[in-house]
Amino acid sequence: MSDKKRGNTRFTQIEWAMWANMNALYAGVCIFFGGVVGATVETISLDSDFIVPVRAAAVTRWMVIPIGMFIFLLEYPRSARVGHKSVERPGQKFLAPLIQYTFVFKWYIVRFFLYIVLLIPCVFLLPSIFGGMCLLISCICYFIAAVNGEEWKAPAHAKKEPQQPAHSIPQAPSHPPP
C-alpha cells in the first residue's frame, strides 16, 4: 500500500524490548513479594516443614527472593527508544553502566535464556506463580526483540540549556484604547 492509501500515516515498528522491560520489572517485584510470602507463611508452601531447608520446596522458597531482586535490578534501567526521547527512571544512572558495559546483559537473547532458567523455581511456589507467568510473557517479548535485532542502549542524556533571564515587566500602554 502506498502512503496515500494509508492516509499519510507512518506505521512504526513495535519496540518489543520496551514491553518486555516493563513486564519483567513488574514480574521481579511479584516474584520477590511472592517469595517473601512463601517463606514466611508455611501453610501455602509445598511442604509443611518450615525449619528444614534441605527439602526442595524449602530451598525454593528462599531461592525465589534473590531471583526477584536480581530481575528487578537488571530491568530497572530503561533502554533508549528508537527515534524517540527516552525518559530515565530515578537512579538509573547508577545501574545503567552495569548493563551498558557488560555485553552479556545488552543482548536480549541472553536475557531470554536467563529468564527461562530463572522461571523454573518461580512456578513451583504458589505465591510466585503470577510473577513467573509475567516473566514468561516478558521472555517471549525478549525473544521477539532479539529476533528483530533490538539491543539495549543507554539513553542519551539531554543537555539542559541554561535558562534565559526573565524578561522585565512590560510597560503600561501609553495610549488609551479606542
C-alpha positions in Angstrom: 0.0 0.0 0.0 1.2 3.5 -0.7 1.2 6.3 1.8 -1.9 7.9 0.0 -4.0 4.8 0.7 -3.0 4.8 4.3 -3.8 8.5 4.7 -0.1 9.6 5.1 0.1 7.7 8.3 3.5 6.1 9.0 3.4 2.9 11.0 6.3 2.4 13.3 7.8 -0.8 14.4 6.8 -2.2 17.8 9.7 -1.9 20.3 9.3 -5.3 21.9 12.1 -4.7 24.4 10.2 -1.8 26.0 7.2 -4.1 26.6 9.5 -6.8 27.9 11.3 -4.4 30.2 8.1 -3.2 31.9 6.7 -6.7 32.2 9.9 -8.2 33.6 10.3 -5.3 36.1 6.8 -6.0 37.5 7.5 -9.7 37.4 10.6 -9.2 39.5 8.5 -7.3 42.1 5.8 -10.0 42.1 8.4 -12.8 42.4 10.1 -11.0 45.3 7.0 -10.5 47.3 5.7 -13.9 46.4 9.0 -15.4 47.7 8.6 -13.3 50.9 5.1 -14.6 51.4 6.1 -18.1 50.6 9.0 -18.0 53.0 7.0 -16.6 55.9 3.7 -18.4 55.6 4.5 -22.1 55.7 0.9 -23.4 55.1 0.9 -22.3 51.4 4.2 -23.9 50.6 4.6 -27.3 49.0 6.0 -28.8 52.2 4.8 -28.4 55.8 8.2 -28.5 57.5 9.4 -24.8 57.6 12.6 -25.4 59.5 14.4 -27.9 57.3 16.0 -26.1 54.4 17.1 -29.4 52.8 13.8 -30.2 51.1 13.3 -28.9 47.6 10.3 -26.8 48.5 12.1 -25.1 51.4 15.1 -24.3 49.2 12.7 -23.0 46.5 11.0 -20.7 49.0 14.3 -19.0 49.9 15.7 -19.1 46.4 12.9 -17.1 44.8 13.6 -13.9 46.9 17.0 -13.2 45.4 15.8 -14.1 42.0 13.1 -11.4 42.2 15.7 -8.9 43.4 18.1 -9.8 40.6 15.4 -9.4 38.0 14.2 -6.1 39.4 17.8 -4.7 39.5 18.6 -5.9 36.0 15.4 -4.5 34.5 15.3 -1.2 36.4 17.4 0.8 33.8 15.3 1.6 30.7 16.8 1.3 27.3 16.8 4.2 24.8 13.9 4.2 22.5 14.5 4.2 18.7 13.7 7.7 17.3 12.0 9.0 20.5 13.1 10.7 23.6 13.8 8.3 26.4 12.8 9.1 30.0 15.2 7.6 32.6 13.9 6.2 35.8 15.2 7.9 39.0 18.6 6.5 40.0 19.0 4.7 36.7 22.4 6.3 36.1 23.9 4.2 38.8 22.7 0.8 37.3 23.0 1.7 33.6 26.8 1.2 33.4 26.4 -2.3 34.7 24.3 -3.2 31.7 26.0 -0.9 29.2 29.5 -2.2 29.7 28.5 -5.8 30.4 28.0 -7.1 26.9 26.1 -10.2 28.1 23.1 -8.2 29.5 22.9 -6.0 26.4 21.8 -8.8 24.2 18.1 -9.7 24.6 18.6 -13.3 23.6 20.8 -13.8 26.6 18.1 -12.3 28.8 15.6 -14.7 27.2 17.6 -17.8 28.1 18.5 -16.4 31.6 14.8 -15.7 32.4 13.7 -19.1 31.2 16.2 -20.7 33.7 15.1 -18.3 36.5 11.5 -19.0 35.7 11.7 -22.7 36.8 11.8 -22.2 40.6 9.2 -19.5 40.5 6.4 -21.8 39.2 6.9 -24.3 42.0 6.0 -21.8 44.7 2.3 -20.9 44.9 2.7 -17.1 45.7 5.2 -16.5 43.0 3.3 -18.2 40.1 1.8 -14.9 38.9 5.3 -13.3 38.8 6.6 -16.4 37.0 3.9 -16.2 34.3 4.6 -12.4 33.9 8.3 -13.4 33.4 7.3 -16.0 30.8 5.5 -13.3 28.8 8.5 -11.0 29.1 10.7 -13.9 27.9 8.5 -14.2 24.8 8.8 -10.4 24.2 12.6 -10.5 24.7 12.8 -13.4 22.2 10.8 -11.4 19.6 13.0 -8.3 20.3 16.2 -10.4 19.8 14.8 -11.8 16.5 14.1 -8.2 15.4 17.6 -7.2 16.2 17.0 -4.9 19.1 19.7 -4.3 21.7 19.9 -2.4 25.0 21.3 1.1 24.6 21.8 3.7 27.3 19.6 6.7 26.9 21.4 9.8 25.7 21.5 12.5 28.3 19.7 15.6 27.1 21.8 18.7 27.6 19.9 21.2 29.6 20.0 24.7 28.1 20.7 27.5 30.6 17.6 29.4 31.5 17.3 32.8 30.0 16.8 35.6 32.5 13.2 36.5 32.9 12.0 39.4 30.8 11.4 42.7 32.6 7.8 43.6 33.4 6.2 45.2 30.3 5.4 48.8 30.4 1.8 50.0 30.6 0.4 51.3 27.3 0.9 55.0 26.8 -2.2 55.5 24.6 -5.8 54.8 25.8 -7.7 52.1 23.9 -10.1 53.2 21.1 
